[in-house]
Amino acid sequence: MRSISSFAILITTATGLAAGPVFTIDATRSTGKVSPKLYGLMTEEINHSYDGGLYAELIRNRAFLDDAKSPVNWSVVKDDASAATIALDPANPLNDKLPTSLRLAVTQATKNHPAGVANSGFWGIPVHPKTEYHASLWARAEASFSGSLTVSIMSDDGRTVYASAIISGLTAGWKKFEVTLKTGNVTPTAQARFAIMLDQPGTVRLGLVSLFPPTWKDRPNGLRKDIMQMLVNLNPQFLRFPGGNYLEGNRISERFPWTKTLGPIEDRPGHPSNWGYRSSDGMGLLEFLEWCEDMKAEPVLAVYAGYSLEGDYIKAGLELEPFAQDALDEIEYVTGDTNTTWGARRAEDGHPAPFNLTYVEIGNEDGFDKSKSYAGRFAQFHDAIKAKHPQLKLISSDPWVQVEGHKPDMVDMHDYSAADEFIKKSSNYGADMNRQGPEIFVGEWAAHEDASARPWEAASWKLPPTPTMKAAIGDGVFMAAMERNADIIKMHCYAPLLVNVNPGARQWRPNLIGYDALSAYGSPSYYAIQMFSRNVGDEILPVTFSGTSVQSCATRDSHTGEIIVKLVNPEMTPQSLPIEIMGVPTLKSKATVITLSASPEDTNSIRRPRNVVPVTTTLSGVKPGFIFTMPPYSVVVLKLETR
Ligand code: AHR
C-alpha cells in the first residue's frame, strides 16, 4: 500500500468531494486474492487452556499423577464423628499406563457421618441448574468392604448436595462405574466440589475419576460449550495445534507425545508441559482434529522437529530419522486410509473418515535454536514428508531459514508488539515482503498494551489476563495491514487464545478469551478479530489515505459485489473521513456499520463481560463519495452494497 503524504490544500476529487484528508478505495482493480483461510486460531496448553479450560473435564488430577508424592487437589472429607486418610498407592496401579491409584481408608463413618475424598476441580466445580453431569470412576475394594460409594456434587462447606448417585458392587478387581448426576433448579455456583463418600468403614482404591458436564455436540470426552460457541463465532478457517512451545516441551522427553494421547482416557498418562503444570492429555490428537471438524476449520498440524525449549536438539541424519518417521505416522493418523496402520488406529479410536490436511508446520520457533541445526532438520523432514505426501504444504517455523533445494511453501512469522509499535509500523507493512518468496503465515501475533511488560514474566500477570481497548486498536491496525497484504499473507492467528483467569492459572498475558469455571468472556481484541474474520471479501482493493492517522483495508466480495472497508481510529478524537470509492457508479444509500469503540483502558472481564462490544447500525446517505465520521478510539467495519 502506498500512503500519500499529507498536504493541506483542499482538493476536489473525481466524485466531487472537497476534502483535506482523503481516503480512496480503488474498486477498478484488485491487488490480489484474499486467502480463504486468512483468519484462524492458534492453540496450545498454556494458561489452563485445555485442562481447566476448553476441555470439559472437571476433575483436576484425575489420574493422580500430577505430583509423585501426594494426591494434590484431592482432600479428605470428614466431620467430628468420622475419619479417613488418603494416599497415593503406586503398588496398586490402575494399569500399566496409569502407574498409581488413590487409597482411601475410611476408619470411622456412619450414614449421618460419612467420610471420603473430594476434588475441587479447576478452581471450583461449576454447578449449573437442571444439568446432567456424567461421572465415571474406576474402583476396587478390600475384601472387608461390601458397602457402596455415594458420589455427589456438593458445596465446599458440605452443607448443600446439588446432585448425587450411589455406586455399589465394588469387587476386589478394578471395575469402571458410570453414573449421571442431575442438578435441580439451583443458582449457578463454582463454590462446589466433587465428593466420593463411604457411610461405613472400609478401604477402597480409586483409579481414574472423571466428571463431565454436557459438551459441545454431546461428544464424549468433549469440549466446553460456552467457550466453543465463542470460538465458532470467530468463524475460524484453520486451527494451528498443538503449539507453540507446548509442542516442543522443555526437554525432548517432554515434547507433545501424540501417540500417548490416543484411545480411552484411562490409557493416557499425560505428560509434564513446559508451562509449569502436567497435561492430562485428555485433549489428544483426535480431540484436536474433532475440534477442527466441529468448527469447520482445517487443521494446521505442527509436528515435533527435534528441538526443545531448553536447547536440546537432534542433529539431522540417522538420529533424526525416528522423529521424521514419527511425523509421517502422525500425518498418516490424520489423513490415512483405514487400510494404513495409523488410519486403522484412527478408525479404532472412533473416526474412520480421514481429515483434510493441507499444511504441516515443521517445529515451532526454530529460529531460537542457537545450534543452527534447523536448516538440516527442516530439509530432512521436508524430504521425508514430500516424498510421501507431495501435495502437503510445508511451513518453516524459522522464517529466515535458507536451505538450497528445500524452499518452504510457507514461513511462520510471529509478531508480539506493543499497540503503539503496531500503529507505527502497520501503515507501511508488507512493502518489503518478497512476493516471489514463500507464502507467509503469521502463526502467532498480538498487540500488547505495554512493550516493556514481558508477557511470560510474573510482573505482567498482575495486569488483567485479557487485553484492553488499547490493545484492540493495535490488533486492528495490524489486521488491516495483514489484510492489505493478504495476497502473500495467507493465514494468521492471535496467540494465546485462552486463559483461565483464576490466580495461579496463567503463564502469559494478554490472552484473547478469559473464563473461570462458570463463564467465559471475550476481550475487546476478541471482538475486533470477530469483526474482521466475519467480514472478509475475496478481492483486495487498494486503499490510499492522506492527512489522517486512521488505518484501513478494503476488500470486495466478488459474489455479491459488496465492498467491505475496515477502519481503525487510534486517536482520542472523532475523525471525519471523506471516503471516495473509485470505479463504482452507485452504492446503495444504506450501509451496515459495525463499531467497536471505548476508552483505551476499558476492557471486559468475568464481572463485566460485555463492557466493550461491537454495535451494529445503519448509515444513510452513502454514495461513491461520502463523509464518514469515526468515533474516537474505534475499530469500524463498513459494509457497502453496490447492487
Ligand atoms: O504464545 C505463547 C508462546 O509464545 C508460544 O508458545 C511460543 O511459540 C511463543 O514464543
Boltz pocket constraint, residues with backbone or C-beta under 6 A from the ligand:
constraints:
  - pocket:
      binder: B
      contacts: [[A, 44], [A, 46], [A, 243], [A, 244], [A, 245], [A, 246], [A, 364], [A, 365], [A, 444], [A, 495], [A, 496], [A, 508]]
      max_distance: 6.0
